[in-house]
Amino acid sequence: MLIFPREIVKRYNISYQTLNYYTSLGLLVVRKRRGNGRLYDEEEVEKRLKRTAELKDEGYPLRIICKML
């Protein structure tokens, strides 16, 4: 299922800045564009955000996390 950025921000309690930053790093991938909007794969977002949080808690920097995912 595809999900809009506003739903990701609300559901996972992250800011739009964080979402955009993670997208620019390649941690999250836009699956489809609709007009001016972006759509993400809901399952993939959940798995990647969870794994990113785990790795950050373990002390890995984002640049390493990007390579791991």
Protein Blocks (a to p, Z undefined) as FASTA:
>chain_A
ZZdfklmmmmnopafklmmmmmmnomaccfbdehjbccddfklmmmmmmmmmmmmmnopa
fklmmmmZZ
